[in-house]
Amino acid sequence: MKNWAGNLTFSAKECIEIDSTSELQSIVSKASGIKVLATGHSFNDIADTAQTQISIKNLSNEIEIDATNKVALVPAGMQYADVCRYIEKKGWALFNTASLGEITVAGAVLTGTHGSGSGNPVLSDCVDGIEMVLASGDLYSIAREDSEEFPGFVVSLGALGVFTRLRLKIVESFSIRQFVYENIGIQSIAENFDAVFDKAYSVSYFSNWKKNTTGQIWMKFLDDNNLPQLPTVWLDGNIANAKQHPVKVNDPSPCTDQMGTSGKWLYRLPHFKLDSSPASGDEVQTEYLVDRSHVSEYIAELSNIGDEIADRVYATEIRTIQSDDLWLSGAYGRQTVGFHFTWKKSESLANFLAKIEEILGKHAGRPHWGKLLSTSQEELAGRYPKYSSFEELLKKYDPSKKFRNSFINRYFINY
Ligand SMILES: Cc1cc2nc3c(=O)[nH]c(=O)nc-3n(C[C@H](O)[C@H](O)[C@H](O)COP(=O)(O)OP(=O)(O)OC[C@H]3O[C@@H](n4cnc5c(N)ncnc54)[C@H](O)[C@@H]3O)c2cc1C
């Protein structure tokens, strides 16, 4: 079996679909090595194991909404598309989404998956409580309000146990209007970074970094009374009057509606419609989450190798993310910018990634845990102030090391 991108063949000796929590507890307690495979949208071996790989998608499909406390108890193995549709039907919303709805809630939360918005933290940040099965097979619940360890559990890479249900903070349903500006050069973005990225609820800049070419700004505005008057010409570009795909030459029909038509959050915040797949899987991705205060330096250095990047990518995206307190989150403790690359598969990519890492790893830039990364353990450890605290959690909650795999062994060596 392979991951979504097909760049990794899993090495599990068995794959089991779990049907009940008691079955899950029994399998976990007896296993010597075990990992959950969710939708396999990660590009590295984070979900791999040589032992037992399990799917929990059949565990439950019931969502409970607590309107008084504004939280939803959600099955961890449920895909965002299903979660979003259900809670919208009940009049509620999540504060943000990733670019697509196919991924599961646990898979996204555990890797610090994010959307965009200077005031929007990673999706993991709306987790308020976790229900899980520990290595012993025992059920365990942990909530933000009653444990100092909680910020270490949320983005925990599947290394502390199997998440079964997550309590997510919800907000009242809202609407979004999405506009695209095209023909915007990267220099304009560098010179007007705050003006661009703080202009709307969620903003993304797509380009291929080629010198003297331009890109698109996608802006998602809250559809409220504060919607600004948008000029038809802005910076060095113009507002698009036809629907766009992030890769200009591609068919835009899978993309969510643009040109300012109002739509509910779940039909506008993801770049791609909930029932469509953004791509065939013939790609791999890398992303670095960097300190926003150094953004001009990163843009200047990436621009210097812009033509080399353009030769290798389908698309790239810049997003902003609000600071959080989750120990292994890419946005831990600082306002963050995400530099994302959707690469064409190629033999020479690994060498080129080292070049990207050299630039974006500066000032403690952190790689996305679910994408390709070339950072060494030593470098990585120095970029997360709570790295050793997380290793203490590994020691305490997985003493028999059954949730270890090659990925965890590579990056967490002191437990
Ligand atoms: C087309 C595409 C678009 C993407 N867009 C974005 C984006 O907009 N923003 C962004 O930040 N990232 C994005 N990603 C990356 C993606 O969000 C992450 O790789 C995410 O982890 C994938 O979720 P998944 O459900 O497929 O989990 P998997 O890849 O299957 O698993 C991820 C990790 O979580 C563990 N895990 C999963 N479920 C459980 C559980 N219940 N209990 C314990 N451990 C568990 C797995 O063992 C593994 O360690 C994208 C990826 C793709 C392929």
The ligand as an SDF file (V2000), in Angstrom:
LIG
                    3D

 53 58  0  0  0  0  0  0  0  0999 V2000
   -3.1580   17.5100   -1.5270 C   0  0  0  0  0  0  0  0  0  0  0  0
   -2.6820   17.8760   -0.1460 C   0  0  0  0  0  0  0  0  0  0  0  0
   -2.9950   19.1210    0.3760 C   0  0  0  0  0  0  0  0  0  0  0  0
   -2.5450   19.4830    1.6560 C   0  0  0  0  0  0  0  0  0  0  0  0
   -2.8840   20.7080    2.1340 N   0  0  0  0  0  0  0  0  0  0  0  0
   -2.4050   21.1090    3.3340 C   0  0  0  0  0  0  0  0  0  0  0  0
   -2.7220   22.4000    3.8480 C   0  0  0  0  0  0  0  0  0  0  0  0
   -3.4970   23.1510    3.2740 O   0  0  0  0  0  0  0  0  0  0  0  0
   -2.1460   22.7700    5.0200 N   0  0  0  0  0  0  0  0  0  0  0  0
   -1.2810   21.9680    5.6980 C   0  0  0  0  0  0  0  0  0  0  0  0
   -0.7720   22.3830    6.7390 O   0  0  0  0  0  0  0  0  0  0  0  0
   -1.0180   20.7080    5.2720 N   0  0  0  0  0  0  0  0  0  0  0  0
   -1.5560   20.2680    4.1090 C   0  0  0  0  0  0  0  0  0  0  0  0
   -1.2830   19.0000    3.6670 N   0  0  0  0  0  0  0  0  0  0  0  0
   -0.5400   18.0810    4.5430 C   0  0  0  0  0  0  0  0  0  0  0  0
   -1.5240   17.2450    5.3790 C   0  0  0  0  0  0  0  0  0  0  0  0
   -2.4540   18.0800    6.0310 O   0  0  0  0  0  0  0  0  0  0  0  0
   -0.8080   16.4280    6.4710 C   0  0  0  0  0  0  0  0  0  0  0  0
    0.1470   15.5950    5.9070 O   0  0  0  0  0  0  0  0  0  0  0  0
   -1.7940   15.6090    7.3130 C   0  0  0  0  0  0  0  0  0  0  0  0
   -1.0820   14.9960    8.3540 O   0  0  0  0  0  0  0  0  0  0  0  0
   -2.4880   14.5250    6.4930 C   0  0  0  0  0  0  0  0  0  0  0  0
   -3.5540   13.9710    7.2430 O   0  0  0  0  0  0  0  0  0  0  0  0
   -4.0130   12.4610    7.0650 P   0  0  0  0  0  0  0  0  0  0  0  0
   -5.3810   12.3820    7.6390 O   0  0  0  0  0  0  0  0  0  0  0  0
   -3.8180   12.0020    5.6780 O   0  0  0  0  0  0  0  0  0  0  0  0
   -2.9980   11.7240    8.0500 O   0  0  0  0  0  0  0  0  0  0  0  0
   -1.8410   10.6370    7.7270 P   0  0  0  0  0  0  0  0  0  0  0  0
   -0.9100   11.2260    6.7410 O   0  0  0  0  0  0  0  0  0  0  0  0
   -2.4690    9.3240    7.4030 O   0  0  0  0  0  0  0  0  0  0  0  0
   -1.1640   10.5370    9.1680 O   0  0  0  0  0  0  0  0  0  0  0  0
   -0.4130   11.6070    9.6930 C   0  0  0  0  0  0  0  0  0  0  0  0
    0.1350   11.2170   11.0760 C   0  0  0  0  0  0  0  0  0  0  0  0
   -0.9310   11.1550   12.0150 O   0  0  0  0  0  0  0  0  0  0  0  0
   -0.9780    9.8490   12.6340 C   0  0  0  0  0  0  0  0  0  0  0  0
   -2.3820    9.5880   12.9060 N   0  0  0  0  0  0  0  0  0  0  0  0
   -3.4340    9.7700   12.0740 C   0  0  0  0  0  0  0  0  0  0  0  0
   -4.5750    9.5100   12.7370 N   0  0  0  0  0  0  0  0  0  0  0  0
   -4.2280    9.1750   14.0050 C   0  0  0  0  0  0  0  0  0  0  0  0
   -4.9600    8.8320   15.1800 C   0  0  0  0  0  0  0  0  0  0  0  0
   -6.2930    8.7600   15.1750 N   0  0  0  0  0  0  0  0  0  0  0  0
   -4.2740    8.5720   16.3040 N   0  0  0  0  0  0  0  0  0  0  0  0
   -2.9210    8.6160   16.3320 C   0  0  0  0  0  0  0  0  0  0  0  0
   -2.1850    8.9180   15.2560 N   0  0  0  0  0  0  0  0  0  0  0  0
   -2.8380    9.2020   14.1150 C   0  0  0  0  0  0  0  0  0  0  0  0
   -0.3330    8.9230   11.6250 C   0  0  0  0  0  0  0  0  0  0  0  0
    0.1500    7.7350   12.2320 O   0  0  0  0  0  0  0  0  0  0  0  0
    0.7830    9.8260   11.1380 C   0  0  0  0  0  0  0  0  0  0  0  0
    1.8010    9.8340   12.1040 O   0  0  0  0  0  0  0  0  0  0  0  0
   -1.7490   18.5810    2.4190 C   0  0  0  0  0  0  0  0  0  0  0  0
   -1.4500   17.3140    1.9010 C   0  0  0  0  0  0  0  0  0  0  0  0
   -1.9270   16.9650    0.6320 C   0  0  0  0  0  0  0  0  0  0  0  0
   -1.6140   15.6030    0.0830 C   0  0  0  0  0  0  0  0  0  0  0  0
  1  2  1  0
  2  3  1  0
  2 52  2  0
  3  4  2  0
  4  5  1  0
  4 50  1  0
  5  6  2  0
  6  7  1  0
  6 13  1  0
  7  8  2  0
  7  9  1  0
  9 10  1  0
 10 11  2  0
 10 12  1  0
 12 13  2  0
 13 14  1  0
 14 15  1  0
 14 50  1  0
 15 16  1  0
 16 17  1  0
 16 18  1  0
 18 19  1  0
 18 20  1  0
 20 21  1  0
 20 22  1  0
 22 23  1  0
 23 24  1  0
 24 25  2  0
 24 26  1  0
 24 27  1  0
 27 28  1  0
 28 29  2  0
 28 30  1  0
 28 31  1  0
 31 32  1  0
 32 33  1  0
 33 34  1  0
 33 48  1  0
 34 35  1  0
 35 36  1  0
 35 46  1  0
 36 37  1  0
 36 45  1  0
 37 38  2  0
 38 39  1  0
 39 40  1  0
 39 45  2  0
 40 41  1  0
 40 42  2  0
 42 43  1  0
 43 44  2  0
 44 45  1  0
 46 47  1  0
 46 48  1  0
 48 49  1  0
 50 51  2  0
 51 52  1  0
 52 53  1  0
M  END
$$$$
